[in-house]
Amino acid sequence: MSQFDFLQPKSRQIEIEQFDDRILTYVLEREQSFLTCISCGGCTATCSAGNLTSFNVRKIGLSLRRGNINDLSDEVQKCMFCGKCTLVCPRDINIRNVVLLIKKGIAQLETEKTL
């Protein structure tokens, strides 16, 4: 049965002990419109970086809500800040600002670790 390990999906459970909401809190304090995101995928469909790389705006939102900071730091670096995502968002979320706030939040966490 071990030869069929590829059929075993990773657990989607959020481990409360490992959940880190510091960046989510940081983003929501500065960009409350992110609360209204319905993950429709319009931002991902129009993303210039998504056409050239494996960048996925919906994945960023999911990682942010799950507290996966390690996934966020690598993914956010791919954004080109073109603003197309903000233009097509049906909920008027400033997604470019959300990505920028995530980058700032990660930078703050890294400086706190070095102090």
C-alpha positions as a Markdown table, in Angstrom:
| # | Residue | x | y | z |
|---|---|---|---|---|
| 1 | Met | 0.0 | 0.0 | 0.0 |
| 2 | Ser | 3.0 | 2.3 | 0.5 |
| 3 | Gln | 3.4 | 2.6 | -3.3 |
| 4 | Phe | 0.1 | 4.6 | -3.4 |
| 5 | Asp | 1.3 | 7.3 | -1.1 |
| 6 | Phe | 0.7 | 10.0 | -3.8 |
| 7 | Leu | -3.0 | 9.4 | -3.2 |
| 8 | Gln | -2.8 | 10.6 | 0.4 |
| 9 | Pro | -3.5 | 14.3 | 0.5 |
| 10 | Lys | -1.9 | 16.6 | 3.1 |
| 11 | Ser | -4.0 | 17.4 | 6.1 |
| 12 | Arg | -5.8 | 20.7 | 5.8 |
| 13 | Gln | -6.3 | 21.0 | 9.6 |
| 14 | Ile | -5.1 | 24.1 | 11.2 |
| 15 | Glu | -3.0 | 23.3 | 14.2 |
| 16 | Ile | -4.0 | 25.9 | 16.8 |
| 17 | Glu | -0.6 | 25.5 | 18.6 |
| 18 | Gln | 1.2 | 26.4 | 15.4 |
| 19 | Phe | -1.2 | 29.1 | 14.1 |
| 20 | Asp | 0.6 | 32.4 | 13.8 |
| 21 | Asp | -1.9 | 35.3 | 13.3 |
| 22 | Arg | 0.6 | 38.2 | 13.7 |
| 23 | Ile | 0.8 | 39.1 | 10.0 |
| 24 | Leu | -3.0 | 38.6 | 9.5 |
| 25 | Thr | -3.7 | 41.0 | 12.4 |
| 26 | Tyr | -1.1 | 43.4 | 11.0 |
| 27 | Val | -2.8 | 43.4 | 7.6 |
| 28 | Leu | -6.3 | 43.6 | 8.9 |
| 29 | Glu | -5.5 | 46.6 | 11.1 |
| 30 | Arg | -4.3 | 48.5 | 8.1 |
| 31 | Glu | -6.5 | 47.2 | 5.3 |
| 32 | Gln | -10.0 | 46.2 | 6.7 |
| 33 | Ser | -11.3 | 45.6 | 3.2 |
| 34 | Phe | -9.5 | 42.3 | 3.1 |
| 35 | Leu | -12.2 | 40.9 | 5.4 |
| 36 | Thr | -14.7 | 41.0 | 2.6 |
| 37 | Cys | -12.6 | 38.8 | 0.2 |
| 38 | Ile | -14.6 | 35.9 | -1.2 |
| 39 | Ser | -11.6 | 34.3 | -3.0 |
| 40 | Cys | -13.4 | 34.6 | -6.4 |
| 41 | Gly | -10.1 | 34.3 | -8.3 |
| 42 | Gly | -10.4 | 37.4 | -10.4 |
| 43 | Cys | -7.1 | 38.7 | -9.0 |
| 44 | Thr | -5.3 | 35.5 | -9.9 |
| 45 | Ala | -6.8 | 35.4 | -13.4 |
| 46 | Thr | -5.5 | 38.8 | -14.3 |
| 47 | Cys | -2.2 | 38.7 | -12.5 |
| 48 | Ser | 0.8 | 39.4 | -14.7 |
| 49 | Ala | 3.2 | 37.7 | -12.3 |
| 50 | Gly | 0.9 | 34.7 | -12.3 |
| 51 | Asn | 1.2 | 34.3 | -16.1 |
| 52 | Leu | 5.0 | 34.3 | -15.8 |
| 53 | Thr | 5.6 | 32.4 | -12.6 |
| 54 | Ser | 3.7 | 30.2 | -10.1 |
| 55 | Phe | 2.4 | 33.2 | -8.2 |
| 56 | Asn | -1.1 | 32.8 | -7.0 |
| 57 | Val | -2.9 | 35.6 | -5.2 |
| 58 | Arg | -5.6 | 33.3 | -3.8 |
| 59 | Lys | -2.8 | 31.1 | -2.3 |
| 60 | Ile | -1.5 | 34.2 | -0.5 |
| 61 | Gly | -4.9 | 34.9 | 1.0 |
| 62 | Leu | -5.3 | 31.3 | 2.1 |
| 63 | Ser | -1.8 | 31.2 | 3.6 |
| 64 | Leu | -2.4 | 34.4 | 5.4 |
| 65 | Arg | -5.7 | 33.2 | 6.9 |
| 66 | Arg | -4.1 | 29.9 | 7.9 |
| 67 | Gly | -1.0 | 31.6 | 9.5 |
| 68 | Asn | 1.5 | 29.9 | 7.2 |
| 69 | Ile | 4.2 | 32.6 | 7.4 |
| 70 | Asn | 6.8 | 30.4 | 5.7 |
| 71 | Asp | 4.7 | 30.0 | 2.6 |
| 72 | Leu | 3.9 | 33.7 | 2.5 |
| 73 | Ser | 7.4 | 35.0 | 2.5 |
| 74 | Asp | 8.4 | 33.0 | -0.6 |
| 75 | Glu | 5.2 | 33.7 | -2.5 |
| 76 | Val | 5.0 | 37.4 | -1.9 |
| 77 | Gln | 8.4 | 38.1 | -3.4 |
| 78 | Lys | 7.0 | 37.2 | -6.8 |
| 79 | Cys | 4.5 | 40.0 | -7.0 |
| 80 | Met | 5.2 | 42.8 | -9.6 |
| 81 | Phe | 2.8 | 45.3 | -8.0 |
| 82 | Cys | 1.2 | 46.1 | -11.3 |
| 83 | Gly | -2.2 | 46.6 | -9.7 |
| 84 | Lys | -4.4 | 44.6 | -12.1 |
| 85 | Cys | -5.7 | 42.6 | -9.2 |
| 86 | Thr | -7.0 | 45.7 | -7.5 |
| 87 | Leu | -8.7 | 46.9 | -10.7 |
| 88 | Val | -10.7 | 43.7 | -11.2 |
| 89 | Cys | -11.7 | 42.9 | -7.6 |
| 90 | Pro | -15.5 | 42.9 | -7.3 |
| 91 | Arg | -15.2 | 43.7 | -3.6 |
| 92 | Asp | -12.9 | 46.7 | -4.1 |
| 93 | Ile | -10.1 | 45.2 | -2.0 |
| 94 | Asn | -6.7 | 46.9 | -2.4 |
| 95 | Ile | -4.9 | 43.7 | -3.0 |
| 96 | Arg | -1.7 | 45.4 | -3.9 |
| 97 | Asn | -1.7 | 47.1 | -0.5 |
| 98 | Val | -2.4 | 43.7 | 1.2 |
| 99 | Val | 0.7 | 42.2 | -0.5 |
| 100 | Leu | 2.7 | 45.2 | 0.5 |
| 101 | Leu | 1.5 | 45.0 | 4.1 |
| 102 | Ile | 2.4 | 41.3 | 4.2 |
| 103 | Lys | 5.9 | 42.1 | 3.0 |
| 104 | Lys | 6.2 | 44.8 | 5.7 |
| 105 | Gly | 4.9 | 42.5 | 8.4 |
| 106 | Ile | 7.3 | 39.8 | 7.5 |
| 107 | Ala | 10.2 | 42.3 | 7.5 |
| 108 | Gln | 9.1 | 43.4 | 11.0 |
| 109 | Leu | 9.0 | 39.9 | 12.3 |
| 110 | Glu | 12.5 | 39.2 | 10.9 |
| 111 | Thr | 13.9 | 42.3 | 12.6 |
| 112 | Glu | 12.3 | 41.3 | 15.9 |
| 113 | Lys | 14.0 | 37.9 | 15.7 |
| 114 | Thr | 17.4 | 39.5 | 15.2 |
| 115 | Leu | 17.0 | 41.9 | 18.2 |
